[in-house]
Amino acid sequence: MSLYARITLLLMAFVLAGTLVSSWFTWNTRVEDNLRANEEAARTLTAAIAKSVFADTLEGRFSRVRNTLRSIAKGNDDISYIMLIGFNGEVFASTWPDQPPQELSHALHAPSAEGAHASVMLDGKEVDDFSYPLLDGLDAHLHVGYNNARLERSLDRVLDNTLWFMLGVMLLALAAANFAARRVSRPLSQLADAVEEYGNGEPFVPPDVGSDGADVGVLIESFTHMVEKRKQAEQYLRIAATAFDAQEAILITDEKSNIIRVNRAFTHITGYEPGEVLGKRPSLFKSGRHDCEFYRQMWDILLREGHWSGEIWDRRRDGSAFPKWLTITAVHDADGKVTNYIGNFIDITERKEAESRMLELAYHDPLTMLANRYSMQERLGQMIALARREQTRFALMLIDLDKFKQINDTLGHPVGDRLLIEVAGRLTEMVRESDIVARLGGDEFVVVFNAADSLDAATTLAEKIVKSLSAPYLIDGAGLRTSPSIGICFFPDDADDMDTLLRKADAAMYRAKAKGCGRYQFFEVETA
C-alpha cells in the first residue's frame, strides 16, 4: 500500500476516531444535561404540586386533593401517578381508581425527604418516583411518578443531531484527508525514514524537505526539538537516579504529605521497607520529643519560605529514637501550587555522641569522671552568687592524699589511677547532688558542702571523709592505704570570693598535713 493511501486511511481513521470520541462525549454531556434538567424539573414540579394541595390536606379535604391530583396528572403526560400518603402508610388521595399497585408498596411506609427519589418498575417500564414531605406538622408526604416520556423524546432529537453531525464531519474529513495526503506524503515519507533510523539507534538527522514540505517542516522542527529534550531528560534522569541512590535518605510526599517514594538510604537508616510507609504520613516516625509548637513553627517556615532545615528526633522501625538533620523542600507547579514535599536527612547519632563526649570531657575529669577544675569554678561561682543573694554559708574543703606520690612511684601509675578512681567513688557517696565534688588534678580534690550552716556539720563531714578515705583499698589483690589531709574554710566567714576561698583552704590543708596524716584543719588567721 502506498504512503499516500496509508496517509489517507490514517487521517480518515484519525478523524473517524476523533469524531466518534467527540460525538460520544457530546452525547453523554447532552444526556447528562437532559437527565439533570429532567430531574430538576421533576423536583420543582413535585414541590409545586405539594404546595398546591397543602391547604386542602391541612383541612382534611382529601376529595378535593384527589381531584386536583388527577387534573394535574391528566394535563401532563410525563406523570404516571400522584399519591398523597400518610406516614403510617394510609393513602389519603391518589390518581389511581383503587389502591396503588403492588410495585409502589415501598412508598407507603418509606421515610420521605425533600427531593428524594427512587426508580421503580411499573407495567414493565421504569418510572422515577419523587417524594416531598408536607411540613408544618402534617403527617403526610407526596409521591409523584414520572415516566420520562419527554426525556426520551429529547434524547431522540439529540441522537438524530449527533448522527447528522458525524455524517457531515466524515464527508469534510474525506476531502481534507485527500488534500493533506497529497501535500505531505513525500515529506512525511522522508521523516518516516529518519524516524525509523532513529528508532534503530542511529542519530536523528532532520530531512531536508525543501519548500514543498513547508507544512511538514514545523513537525520536523518540533520532532527535532523533542529529540533534544529527550536527550536532556534522559541525562537528568540518570543524574536524579544517581542522587536518589546516594547515602543521604530521601523521602518524597504528595501535596497532602502522603509518602509516595523513599530511597534505599531511607530504609537503611530507619529500618522501614518502602511498602510499610508508602501512602502513610511522616508523623509515623515521631519520637515524642518535640511538642506541637515545634511542628507548628516548622510548618510556618516551610509554607512561608518553601524550605526548612534543622535537627529533629524521629523513631526507627525498632522503636529506638535517633537524631537526624532534616531538610524539607516544597515543590511547586507553574501556578505556584505545592505538588510535593522532598525530605532529605542524615543520621547524626554519631555526631551527637561525639559532641556529648566532648562536652563531658570539657566539664569532667577523664579519669574519675568528677567535675574538673573548670566545671568546679563555674559551679562554685554560681553557689557564691546564690549564697550572697540568700545570705547563707557553705564550707569548702581542699583534700590532698597522704603518701600518694610514694604509691604512684612504687607501684606504678595504673595502680595510682585506680586508687584515685576509688577515692572519687568514696567521696561521691558521702555528699548530696547539691554539693560539689571535683578533682583539681593529681591527688587534689575539692568538696563544697552546701549544708554547712555550723562548724559541727562541717566537722562531722570532715571526720567521715577522713575515716572513709583512710580505710584500706584492695587493688589487684593488694591492700593499699592512704589518708586525706583536709583544709576547710567558710563562705562568707573566711572569704567572699572564689580565689580567696581556694587560697585559704589550701593554707589550712598544708597546716593539717604538717600535723600528720589523716588530719583536717579549719582556716584560722594564723594559718595564712
SVG drawing of the C-alpha trace seen along z (x, -y; Angstrom):
<svg xmlns="http://www.w3.org/2000/svg" viewBox="-64 -39 123 50">
<polyline fill="none" stroke="black" stroke-width="0.4" points="0.0,0.0 1.4,-3.4 2.2,-6.1 -0.5,-8.2 -3.1,-5.6 -1.7,-4.9 -1.9,-8.6 -5.4,-8.9 -6.6,-5.9 -4.7,-7.1 -6.2,-10.6 -9.6,-9.1 -9.2,-6.7 -8.0,-9.6 -10.8,-11.8 -13.3,-9.0 -11.9,-8.2 -11.9,-11.9 -15.5,-12.3 -16.6,-9.2 -15.0,-10.3 -16.3,-13.8 -19.8,-12.6 -19.6,-10.2 -18.7,-12.9 -21.3,-15.3 -23.9,-12.6 -23.0,-11.8 -22.9,-15.5 -26.3,-16.1 -27.7,-13.1 -26.4,-14.1 -27.7,-17.7 -31.1,-16.4 -31.2,-14.0 -30.2,-16.7 -32.8,-19.1 -35.4,-16.4 -34.7,-15.6 -34.6,-19.3 -37.9,-19.8 -39.4,-16.8 -38.3,-18.1 -39.7,-21.5 -43.0,-20.2 -43.3,-17.8 -42.7,-20.7 -45.3,-22.8 -47.9,-20.0 -47.2,-19.6 -47.8,-23.3 -51.0,-23.3 -52.6,-20.6 -51.1,-21.7 -54.1,-23.8 -56.7,-21.1 -54.6,-18.5 -54.3,-20.6 -58.1,-20.9 -58.7,-17.2 -60.5,-17.9 -59.0,-14.8 -61.7,-14.6 -60.5,-18.0 -57.0,-16.8 -57.8,-13.8 -59.5,-15.9 -56.5,-18.3 -54.0,-15.4 -55.9,-13.8 -56.3,-17.1 -52.6,-17.7 -51.7,-14.2 -54.2,-14.3 -52.6,-17.6 -49.0,-16.2 -48.2,-13.1 -44.9,-12.8 -46.7,-11.9 -47.7,-8.3 -49.2,-8.7 -49.5,-11.0 -50.1,-9.8 -50.6,-11.6 -49.7,-9.1 -49.7,-9.4 -46.6,-8.4 -48.5,-5.3 -48.9,-4.1 -52.5,-5.3 -53.3,-6.6 -55.2,-9.9 -55.5,-10.6 -54.1,-9.3 -54.6,-9.3 -55.3,-5.5 -59.0,-4.4 -58.3,-2.0 -55.3,-1.1 -51.8,-1.7 -50.3,1.3 -48.0,3.7 -44.9,2.2 -45.4,-1.0 -45.8,0.6 -42.4,-0.7 -43.6,-4.3 -46.4,-3.6 -44.0,-3.2 -40.7,-4.6 -39.5,-7.8 -39.6,-10.8 -37.1,-13.6 -37.5,-16.6 -36.3,-15.8 -35.7,-12.1 -36.4,-9.8 -36.1,-6.1 -36.6,-4.1 -39.5,-1.6 -40.7,0.8 -44.4,0.1 -46.1,2.1 -42.7,3.2 -41.4,-0.4 -39.0,-2.3 -40.6,-5.2 -38.8,-7.7 -40.6,-8.1 -40.0,-11.6 -41.3,-12.3 -41.9,-15.6 -42.9,-15.8 -45.7,-18.2 -44.2,-20.3 -45.7,-22.3 -46.6,-19.1 -48.6,-17.4 -48.3,-13.7 -48.2,-13.2 -45.9,-13.0 -46.4,-13.3 -45.1,-10.8 -45.1,-11.6 -44.1,-9.1 -42.5,-10.4 -42.4,-8.1 -39.6,-10.0 -41.6,-10.4 -40.4,-13.9 -36.8,-12.8 -37.0,-10.1 -38.2,-12.5 -35.4,-14.9 -32.8,-12.2 -34.1,-11.0 -33.6,-14.5 -30.1,-14.6 -29.3,-11.3 -30.6,-12.5 -28.5,-15.7 -25.4,-13.7 -25.7,-11.3 -26.1,-14.1 -23.1,-15.9 -21.0,-12.8 -22.0,-12.3 -21.1,-15.9 -17.8,-15.7 -16.9,-12.5 -17.6,-14.0 -15.5,-17.0 -12.8,-14.8 -12.6,-12.7 -12.0,-15.7 -9.4,-17.2 -7.6,-13.9 -7.3,-13.5 -5.7,-17.0 -3.5,-16.6 -2.2,-13.2 -1.1,-14.5 0.5,-17.6 2.6,-15.8 3.2,-12.2 6.7,-12.9 8.0,-14.9 6.4,-12.5 8.0,-9.6 11.4,-11.2 10.5,-12.0 9.4,-8.4 12.7,-7.1 14.6,-9.4 12.5,-8.3 12.9,-4.7 16.7,-5.1 16.4,-6.9 14.4,-4.1 17.1,-1.7 19.6,-3.6 21.0,-5.8 21.4,-9.6 18.4,-11.6 19.1,-13.6 16.3,-16.0 15.3,-15.5 15.7,-18.4 12.2,-18.6 12.6,-22.0 9.8,-24.4 7.4,-21.6 7.4,-20.3 6.8,-23.6 3.7,-22.3 5.7,-19.3 8.7,-21.5 7.1,-22.6 6.6,-18.9 10.2,-18.1 11.4,-21.0 9.2,-20.0 10.4,-16.4 14.0,-17.5 13.3,-19.7 11.6,-16.7 14.7,-14.5 16.9,-17.1 14.6,-17.4 14.5,-13.7 18.3,-13.5 18.3,-16.2 15.6,-14.4 17.5,-11.1 20.6,-12.8 18.6,-14.4 17.1,-11.1 20.5,-9.4 21.7,-12.2 18.5,-12.0 18.7,-8.2 22.3,-8.6 21.3,-11.3 18.3,-9.2 20.5,-6.3 23.0,-8.4 23.8,-7.7 21.5,-10.6 18.0,-9.4 15.3,-10.8 11.5,-10.8 9.0,-12.3 5.4,-13.1 2.4,-14.4 0.9,-17.8 -1.1,-16.2 2.1,-14.8 1.3,-11.2 4.6,-9.3 4.9,-8.3 8.6,-7.3 11.7,-6.6 15.2,-5.5 17.4,-2.7 19.3,-5.0 15.9,-5.8 15.4,-2.0 18.9,-1.6 18.6,-4.4 15.0,-3.9 14.6,-0.2 11.3,-0.7 10.8,1.0 9.0,-1.1 5.9,1.0 5.5,0.2 5.4,-3.6 4.0,-4.3 0.7,-6.1 1.3,-7.0 2.4,-10.3 5.8,-11.2 4.1,-11.6 4.5,-7.8 8.1,-8.4 7.5,-10.9 9.7,-10.3 7.5,-12.2 10.5,-14.5 9.0,-17.6 5.8,-19.4 3.1,-20.8 4.7,-24.2 7.9,-22.8 6.0,-21.3 3.8,-24.4 6.9,-26.7 8.5,-24.2 5.4,-24.2 5.1,-28.0 8.6,-28.4 8.2,-25.7 5.0,-27.2 6.3,-30.8 9.8,-30.2 9.4,-27.0 12.1,-25.1 13.1,-24.2 16.3,-22.7 17.0,-21.6 17.7,-18.9 14.9,-16.7 14.4,-13.4 12.4,-10.6 11.9,-6.9 13.1,-3.9 11.1,-0.8 12.5,0.9 11.2,-1.9 14.6,-3.5 14.8,-7.3 17.6,-8.9 18.6,-12.4 18.8,-13.5 19.5,-16.6 16.4,-17.2 15.9,-19.4 12.4,-19.8 11.8,-21.5 8.4,-22.3 8.0,-21.6 5.6,-24.0 4.0,-23.8 3.9,-26.6 0.9,-28.2 2.8,-28.2 0.8,-25.4 2.6,-22.8 2.7,-19.5 5.2,-17.6 7.5,-17.8 11.0,-16.4 12.7,-15.5 16.5,-14.8 18.1,-13.7 21.2,-12.1 21.5,-10.2 23.6,-12.4 23.7,-9.9 27.5,-9.6 27.9,-13.3 25.7,-13.9 27.5,-11.2 30.9,-12.9 29.5,-16.2 28.3,-14.7 31.7,-13.1 33.4,-16.4 31.1,-18.2 31.7,-15.5 35.4,-16.0 35.1,-19.7 33.4,-19.6 34.7,-16.3 38.0,-14.8 38.5,-12.0 40.0,-9.6 37.5,-9.9 34.6,-11.5 34.3,-14.0 33.9,-17.7 37.1,-19.2 38.7,-22.5 36.7,-24.4 33.4,-22.9 34.1,-23.3 34.9,-27.0 31.7,-27.5 29.5,-25.8 31.3,-27.4 30.7,-30.8 27.0,-30.0 27.0,-28.8 28.7,-32.0 26.1,-34.2 23.2,-32.2 24.7,-32.4 25.1,-36.1 21.5,-36.5 20.0,-34.3 22.6,-35.2 23.6,-31.6 27.0,-30.0 28.8,-26.9 32.1,-25.1 34.9,-24.4 37.2,-21.5 40.5,-21.1 41.7,-17.5 45.2,-16.1 46.1,-12.4 48.9,-11.5 51.8,-9.3 50.1,-9.1 53.3,-10.0 55.1,-7.1 52.3,-4.7 52.4,-6.1 56.2,-5.9 56.5,-2.4 53.5,-0.5 53.1,-2.5 50.7,-5.0 48.0,-2.4 47.7,-1.5 47.7,-5.1 45.0,-5.9 42.8,-3.1 43.4,-4.4 42.2,-7.9 39.1,-6.4 38.3,-4.6 38.8,-7.8 36.5,-9.7 33.8,-7.0 34.0,-7.2 33.8,-11.0 30.8,-10.9 29.0,-8.5 29.3,-11.0 27.8,-14.1 24.5,-15.1 23.7,-16.1 23.6,-19.8 27.2,-19.6 30.3,-19.7 33.0,-17.0 35.8,-17.8 39.3,-16.7 41.6,-19.7 44.5,-17.5 47.0,-15.0 45.8,-13.8 43.9,-17.1 40.2,-17.1 37.6,-19.7 34.3,-19.2 31.9,-22.1 29.5,-21.3 26.3,-23.3 24.7,-22.4 27.5,-23.6 25.4,-26.0 27.6,-25.3 31.1,-24.3 29.7,-21.0 28.2,-20.0 31.5,-20.6 33.4,-18.8 31.1,-15.8 31.6,-15.6 35.4,-16.1 35.6,-13.2 33.6,-11.0 35.9,-11.8 39.0,-11.0 37.6,-7.7 36.4,-6.7 39.5,-7.6 41.8,-6.1 40.1,-2.7 42.2,-0.1 42.0,0.1 42.1,3.6 43.7,3.2 44.9,6.2 44.7,8.3 47.0,5.9 45.8,3.8 46.8,0.2 46.4,-2.6 46.4,-6.4 44.7,-9.1 43.5,-12.7 44.8,-16.0 41.8,-18.4 41.8,-22.2 38.4,-23.8 37.2,-27.4 33.8,-29.0 31.9,-31.4 31.5,-34.3 33.1,-34.0 36.7,-33.4 36.4,-34.7 33.7,-36.2 35.3,-35.3 36.4,-32.2 40.1,-32.8 40.4,-33.7 38.4,-30.7 40.7,-28.3 43.8,-30.0 42.7,-29.9 41.5,-26.3 44.9,-25.4 46.7,-27.1 44.6,-25.2 45.3,-21.9 49.0,-22.4 48.6,-23.2 46.7,-19.9 49.4,-17.9 52.0,-19.5 50.3,-17.9 50.5,-14.4 48.5,-12.1 44.7,-11.9 44.0,-15.3 41.7,-18.2 42.2,-21.8 39.8,-24.8 41.2,-28.0 42.5,-30.4 44.2,-33.7 47.4,-32.3 47.4,-29.6 47.5,-32.2"/>
</svg>
